[in-house]
């Protein structure tokens, strides 16, 4: 039985989440429909444009994305502290970028004087926690795309499955595996031969920026709309993914070759430094980065991290503990 979203998201355990949304009724998000002969490639632009519009409004950072023919993948980072620091005018400014609000919120934003009771109504509308809420983010993303697609298809009804899938990434191993899994989706689907040639993916954006930069590992040289790679963990640790960009690109290239050439069991003479640092077995890594959604449900991480998160969420049992011990030991 599916768990409620509040039982799958624990910001105390991790700020990183993998989200997947899939179409229904044999609908195409993008790509070519072999039955009707119609092309929906332009819808990739819809979802990417909306994705980054929302990332400018919500306290969520996009770590990775891949837009496929009938589904898309996201890895999101929740910056709850940023939302907490926003005052009421800033919260309303962000909400009004998406919704019209009401007469009171518009009057407040214009600087008009409001009665105490009216200010309480404004405070109710200016809900900060929603700006750090994955469900609200996905709702705003999917509703916009569904309306435009239904209008284009001249139909009504559901465009997306009832619930998007989310997985909490509890540690660096889970995060690195999920990032590579998302970025290599087009390669596995034979939509592209190399990660840097896979359109509408975060890895293509990062590879393009790295090729043009003299210091690719420096956050200012990386794509501004993606959460940067901040380098190996240290104190103080700046905001960003806890790896070096060049290490990650080596990892994606290594993993992509492993998948395409069927050499899942082959151990090369020299592994990328990120594999050595995370102590990941190449055989397990090959399975993990091709079947990331299969062995895990809502929580992904090493066994000790999985147990801690389940305790925080009030679980009676620890789902996925066997896969965690096998793949993320």
C-alpha positions in Angstrom: 0.0 0.0 0.0 1.5 3.4 -0.9 2.7 5.5 2.0 1.6 9.1 2.4 4.1 11.6 1.2 4.9 12.9 4.8 6.1 9.3 5.6 8.6 9.4 2.7 10.1 12.9 3.1 12.2 13.6 6.2 14.3 16.7 5.8 16.0 15.9 9.1 17.4 12.8 7.4 18.3 14.3 4.0 17.6 17.3 1.7 18.1 15.2 -1.5 15.2 13.5 -3.3 14.7 11.6 -6.5 11.3 12.3 -8.2 9.8 10.5 -11.2 6.5 11.5 -13.0 5.0 9.2 -15.7 2.3 9.8 -18.2 -0.9 7.7 -18.5 -3.3 6.7 -21.4 -0.2 5.9 -23.6 0.4 9.7 -23.5 3.6 11.1 -24.8 5.4 13.8 -22.9 7.7 14.2 -25.9 9.3 12.1 -28.6 7.7 10.4 -31.7 4.4 8.5 -31.5 4.8 5.6 -33.9 1.1 4.9 -33.9 -0.2 8.4 -34.8 3.0 9.6 -36.4 2.8 12.8 -34.3 5.9 14.5 -32.9 5.9 15.8 -29.3 9.5 16.9 -29.1 8.6 20.5 -28.4 7.1 19.4 -25.0 10.6 18.8 -23.7 11.1 22.6 -23.9 7.8 23.1 -22.0 8.9 21.0 -19.0 12.4 22.3 -18.8 11.3 25.9 -19.0 8.7 25.3 -16.3 11.2 23.4 -14.2 13.6 26.2 -14.0 10.9 28.8 -13.6 9.8 27.0 -10.5 13.3 26.6 -9.2 13.5 30.4 -9.1 10.4 30.5 -6.9 10.7 27.6 -4.6 13.5 26.9 -2.1 14.5 23.8 -4.1 17.6 23.4 -6.2 17.7 21.2 -9.3 20.6 18.7 -9.0 19.8 16.6 -12.1 17.1 16.1 -14.6 16.3 13.9 -17.7 13.3 14.4 -19.8 12.2 11.1 -21.6 9.4 10.2 -23.9 6.7 9.4 -21.4 8.3 10.3 -18.0 10.9 12.5 -16.5 13.4 12.3 -13.6 14.5 14.9 -11.2 17.0 15.0 -8.3 16.0 17.9 -6.0 17.7 19.6 -3.1 15.5 21.2 -0.5 16.9 24.4 1.0 14.6 24.7 4.0 16.8 27.4 5.7 16.4 29.7 2.7 12.6 29.5 2.9 12.7 30.2 6.7 14.7 33.4 6.1 12.2 34.9 3.7 10.0 37.6 5.1 6.3 37.9 4.2 6.8 40.3 1.3 9.3 38.0 -0.2 7.1 35.0 0.2 4.1 36.8 -1.4 6.3 38.0 -4.3 7.3 34.4 -5.0 3.7 33.1 -4.7 2.4 35.8 -7.0 4.8 34.7 -9.6 2.7 31.5 -9.8 -0.7 32.4 -8.5 -2.9 35.6 -8.6 -3.4 35.5 -4.9 -6.4 37.4 -3.5 -7.4 41.0 -3.0 -5.8 41.3 0.4 -2.4 39.9 -0.7 -2.4 42.2 -3.7 -3.1 45.2 -1.5 -0.4 44.1 0.9 2.1 43.9 -1.9 1.1 47.4 -3.1 1.9 48.7 0.4 -1.6 49.6 1.4 -2.5 49.7 5.1 -4.4 46.6 6.3 -6.4 45.8 9.5 -5.0 43.3 12.0 -7.6 40.7 10.9 -6.7 41.3 7.3 -3.0 40.9 8.0 -3.7 37.5 9.6 -5.4 36.4 6.4 -2.3 37.5 4.5 0.0 35.6 6.8 -2.1 32.5 6.2 -1.7 32.8 2.5 2.1 33.5 2.8 2.9 29.9 3.8 6.7 29.6 3.8 6.8 25.8 4.3 5.0 25.3 1.0 7.9 26.9 -0.8 10.2 24.1 0.5 7.6 21.4 -0.2 8.4 18.9 -3.0 4.7 18.0 -3.4 3.8 21.6 -4.1 6.7 21.9 -6.5 5.7 18.8 -8.4 2.1 19.9 -8.4 2.9 23.3 -10.0 5.1 21.6 -12.5 2.8 18.8 -13.6 -0.5 20.8 -13.6 1.0 23.3 -16.1 2.3 20.6 -18.5 -1.0 18.6 -18.2 -3.1 21.6 -19.1 -1.0 22.5 -22.1 -0.8 18.9 -23.3 -4.5 18.3 -23.0 -5.3 21.5 -24.9 -2.9 20.4 -27.6 -4.3 16.9 -27.7 -7.9 18.3 -27.6 -8.9 16.0 -24.8 -9.5 16.0 -21.0 -8.6 13.8 -18.1 -5.5 12.7 -16.4 -2.2 13.2 -18.2 0.1 12.0 -15.3 -0.2 9.1 -13.0 -1.9 9.9 -9.7 1.3 10.2 -7.7 4.8 11.0 -8.6 7.4 8.6 -7.2 9.9 10.0 -4.7 13.0 8.4 -3.1 15.0 10.0 -0.2 18.7 9.8 -0.9 20.2 9.4 2.6 24.0 9.4 1.9 26.7 10.2 -0.7 26.6 6.7 -2.2 22.8 6.9 -2.8 23.2 10.5 -4.2 26.0 9.6 -6.6 24.2 6.5 -7.9 21.0 8.3 -8.4 22.6 11.3 -10.2 24.4 8.9 -12.6 21.1 6.8 -13.0 19.2 10.0 -14.0 21.9 11.4 -16.3 22.4 8.1 -18.1 18.7 7.4 -18.8 18.8 8.6 -22.4 21.9 6.4 -23.0 20.2 3.3 -21.6 17.1 4.1 -23.7 19.4 4.4 -26.9 18.3 8.0 -27.3 21.9 9.2 -27.3 25.3 7.5 -27.7 27.1 9.6 -25.1 26.0 11.6 -22.0 27.1 14.9 -23.4 25.0 14.2 -26.5 21.8 13.5 -24.6 19.5 16.4 -25.0 17.4 17.8 -22.2 19.6 16.4 -19.5 21.5 18.0 -16.7 24.7 16.2 -17.7 24.7 17.8 -21.1 24.4 21.2 -19.5 27.3 20.5 -17.1 29.5 18.9 -19.8 29.0 21.9 -22.1 29.9 24.4 -19.4 32.9 22.3 -18.3 34.2 22.2 -21.9 34.1 26.0 -22.0 35.5 26.7 -18.5 39.2 27.0 -17.6 38.4 25.9 -14.1 35.4 23.5 -14.4 35.4 22.5 -10.7 34.8 26.1 -9.6 31.0 26.7 -8.9 31.0 30.0 -10.9 32.1 28.1 -14.0 29.1 25.7 -13.7 25.5 26.2 -15.0 23.9 28.8 -12.7 20.5 27.1 -12.7 21.8 23.8 -11.5 23.0 23.1 -8.0 26.8 23.2 -8.4 29.3 20.5 -7.5 31.1 22.1 -4.5 34.0 19.6 -4.2 34.9 17.0 -1.6 33.4 17.4 1.8 35.3 19.8 4.1 34.7 22.4 6.8 33.2 24.9 6.1 31.3 23.1 3.3 29.8 25.5 0.8 26.3 24.9 -0.6 26.5 22.3 -3.4 26.9 18.6 -4.3 29.6 16.9 -2.2 31.8 15.9 -5.2 34.1 17.4 -7.7 32.5 18.0 -11.1 35.4 16.4 -13.0 35.2 13.3 -10.8 31.5 13.0 -11.4 31.8 13.3 -15.2 34.5 10.6 -15.1 32.1 8.5 -13.1 29.2 9.0 -15.6 31.5 8.2 -18.5 32.8 5.0 -16.8 29.3 4.0 -15.9 27.9 4.7 -19.3 30.6 2.5 -21.0 29.8 -0.2 -18.4 26.1 -0.2 -19.4 26.4 0.1 -23.2 29.1 -2.5 -23.7 27.7 -5.0 -21.3 30.9 -5.1 -19.2 29.1 -4.9 -15.9 31.5 -7.4 -14.2 34.7 -6.1 -15.6 36.9 -4.1 -13.2 39.2 -1.6 -14.9 42.8 -1.1 -13.9 42.1 2.4 -12.6 38.7 3.4 -11.3 37.5 7.1 -11.1 38.5 8.6 -7.8 34.9 9.0 -6.7 34.4 5.2 -6.8 37.5 4.8 -4.7 36.4 7.4 -2.2 32.9 6.0 -1.8 34.2 2.4 -1.7 31.7 1.2 -4.2 32.0 -2.2 -5.8 31.9 -1.9 -9.6 29.5 -4.9 -10.0 27.1 -3.6 -7.5 27.5 -0.1 -9.0 26.5 -1.4 -12.4 23.3 -2.9 -11.1 22.5 0.1 -9.0 22.9 2.6 -11.8 20.7 0.6 -14.2 18.0 -0.5 -11.7 17.9 2.3 -9.2 14.1 2.3 -8.8 13.7 -1.4 -8.5 15.5 -2.4 -5.2 14.5 0.7 -3.3 11.1 2.3 -2.6 10.9 5.5 -0.6 14.3 5.6 1.1 17.7 4.9 -0.3 21.0 4.8 1.7 23.4 2.6 3.7 21.8 0.4 6.3 22.6 2.6 9.3 21.2 5.7 7.5 18.1 3.8 6.5 17.5 2.7 10.1 17.9 6.2 11.4 15.5 7.7 8.8 12.9 5.0 9.5 13.1 5.8 13.3 12.6 9.5 12.6 9.6 8.7 10.4 8.1 6.3 12.9 8.3 3.1 10.7 7.8 -0.2 12.5 10.1 -2.0 10.0 12.9 -0.9 7.7 11.9 -1.4 4.0 14.8 -2.0 1.6 17.3 -3.1 4.3 18.3 -6.2 2.4 19.0 -4.3 -0.8 20.8 -1.6 1.2 23.1 -4.2 2.8 23.9 -5.8 -0.6 24.3 -2.7 -2.8 25.3 0.0 -0.4 27.4 -1.8 2.1 
